């Protein structure tokens, strides 16, 4: 059993921390998949996903490789159930994924559904143009969020990218 205090890494350090915590069996694949799938259609700068940190205890005891649902997952489920999040919110999505028997499979199914919805819009001549426009506007909005971000905004963009202005 190990004790872990939860910190809030940001940026590229977050990916490294997640990989390390998965490798050390501190976090389960199911827990990480459920967290990443909350607000699935907003892959970066998701305020809804950021709110999930409020449900993670400040510290917790880990039994490495404990089967799902592990102690952390049970604690987070209890906190989310007590909060009674509104249906469709990232918190509710997180809760549903955590409570599933196989969160990784549940998340894969959600990703496939999202991919198929986009593909259906592209393959339908009556919705293709609107979908291209929607995705283009989304691309521009996310690039603008990167440019305006206090850390990521300092990265040098390639001249090959579409101009924002």
C-alpha positions in Angstrom: 0.0 0.0 0.0 1.3 3.5 -0.9 0.1 6.9 0.1 -0.2 9.6 -2.7 -0.8 13.2 -2.5 -2.5 14.6 -5.6 -1.0 17.5 -7.3 -2.3 19.2 -10.4 0.3 19.0 -13.2 -0.2 21.0 -16.3 0.8 20.9 -19.9 3.2 18.3 -21.2 4.2 17.4 -17.6 0.6 16.0 -17.2 1.1 13.4 -19.9 4.4 12.3 -18.3 2.8 12.1 -14.8 -0.2 10.1 -16.1 2.2 7.7 -17.9 4.3 7.3 -14.7 1.2 6.8 -12.5 -0.1 4.2 -14.9 3.3 2.4 -15.1 3.5 2.3 -11.3 -0.1 1.0 -11.1 -1.1 4.0 -9.0 -3.9 4.9 -11.5 -5.8 2.3 -13.4 -6.3 2.4 -17.1 -10.0 2.6 -16.5 -9.8 5.6 -14.2 -7.6 7.5 -16.7 -9.8 6.6 -19.7 -12.9 7.7 -17.8 -11.3 11.1 -16.9 -10.1 11.7 -20.5 -13.5 10.7 -21.9 -15.3 13.3 -19.8 -16.1 16.2 -22.2 -14.8 14.0 -25.0 -15.5 16.4 -27.8 -13.4 19.1 -26.1 -10.0 17.4 -26.1 -8.0 20.5 -25.0 -8.7 23.3 -22.5 -11.8 21.6 -21.2 -13.1 23.5 -18.2 -15.5 20.6 -17.5 -12.7 18.1 -17.3 -10.7 20.4 -15.1 -13.7 20.4 -12.6 -13.2 16.7 -12.1 -10.1 17.3 -10.0 -12.4 18.6 -7.3 -13.6 15.0 -6.8 -10.2 13.4 -6.4 -9.1 13.2 -2.8 -6.1 15.2 -1.7 -4.4 12.0 -0.8 -5.3 8.4 -1.1 -3.9 4.9 -0.4 -3.1 2.7 -3.3 -2.9 -1.1 -3.6 -1.0 -1.4 -6.9 -2.9 -3.3 -9.6 -6.1 -3.5 -7.4 -9.0 -4.6 -9.7 -11.6 -2.1 -10.9 -13.1 -0.4 -9.1 -10.1 0.4 -7.0 -10.2 2.5 -3.8 -9.6 5.8 -5.6 -12.3 5.0 -8.1 -14.8 4.1 -5.3 -13.9 7.4 -3.5 -14.4 9.4 -6.6 -17.7 7.6 -7.4 -19.0 8.4 -3.9 -18.1 12.1 -4.3 -19.7 12.4 -7.7 -22.9 10.6 -6.5 -23.1 13.0 -3.5 -22.8 15.9 -5.9 -25.6 14.6 -8.1 -24.2 16.1 -11.3 -26.7 17.1 -14.1 -27.1 14.6 -16.9 -24.7 15.2 -19.8 -22.2 17.2 -17.7 -18.6 16.1 -17.7 -19.0 15.0 -14.1 -22.0 12.8 -15.0 -20.0 11.3 -18.0 -17.1 10.6 -15.6 -19.4 8.9 -13.1 -21.0 6.7 -15.8 -17.7 5.6 -17.1 -16.2 4.9 -13.7 -19.3 2.8 -12.7 -19.1 0.7 -15.9 -17.7 -2.8 -15.6 -15.0 -1.9 -18.1 -14.4 1.8 -18.4 -11.8 1.4 -21.2 -14.3 -0.5 -23.4 -17.0 2.1 -22.5 -14.8 4.9 -23.6 -13.8 3.1 -26.8 -17.5 2.8 -27.6 -18.0 6.5 -27.0 -15.0 7.4 -29.2 -16.3 5.1 -32.0 -19.8 6.7 -31.7 -18.2 10.2 -32.0 -16.1 9.2 -35.0 -19.2 7.6 -36.7 -21.3 10.7 -36.1 -18.7 12.9 -37.8 -18.2 10.4 -40.6 -22.0 10.2 -41.2 -22.1 14.0 -41.5 -19.2 14.0 -44.0 -20.8 11.2 -46.0 -24.2 12.9 -46.3 -24.2 15.4 -49.1 -26.8 17.5 -47.3 -24.7 17.9 -44.1 -21.1 17.7 -45.5 -20.7 21.4 -46.1 -22.0 22.4 -42.6 -19.8 19.8 -41.0 -16.7 21.0 -42.8 -17.5 24.5 -41.7 -18.1 23.4 -38.1 -14.9 21.5 -37.9 -12.9 24.4 -39.5 -14.3 26.8 -36.9 -13.5 24.4 -34.1 -9.9 24.1 -35.5 -9.5 27.9 -35.5 -11.0 28.3 -32.0 -8.7 25.7 -30.6 -5.6 27.2 -32.3 -6.7 30.6 -30.9 -7.0 29.1 -27.4 -3.4 27.8 -27.8 -2.1 31.2 -29.0 -3.8 32.9 -26.1 -2.7 30.4 -23.5 -0.2 31.7 -21.0 2.2 28.8 -21.5 1.4 27.3 -24.9 1.1 30.7 -26.5 4.9 31.0 -26.3 5.3 28.1 -28.7 6.4 29.0 -32.2 3.8 28.0 -34.8 4.8 26.9 -38.2 4.3 29.4 -41.1 2.5 26.5 -42.8 -0.5 26.7 -40.5 -3.6 28.6 -41.5 -3.4 32.2 -40.3 -5.6 33.2 -37.4 -6.0 36.8 -38.4 
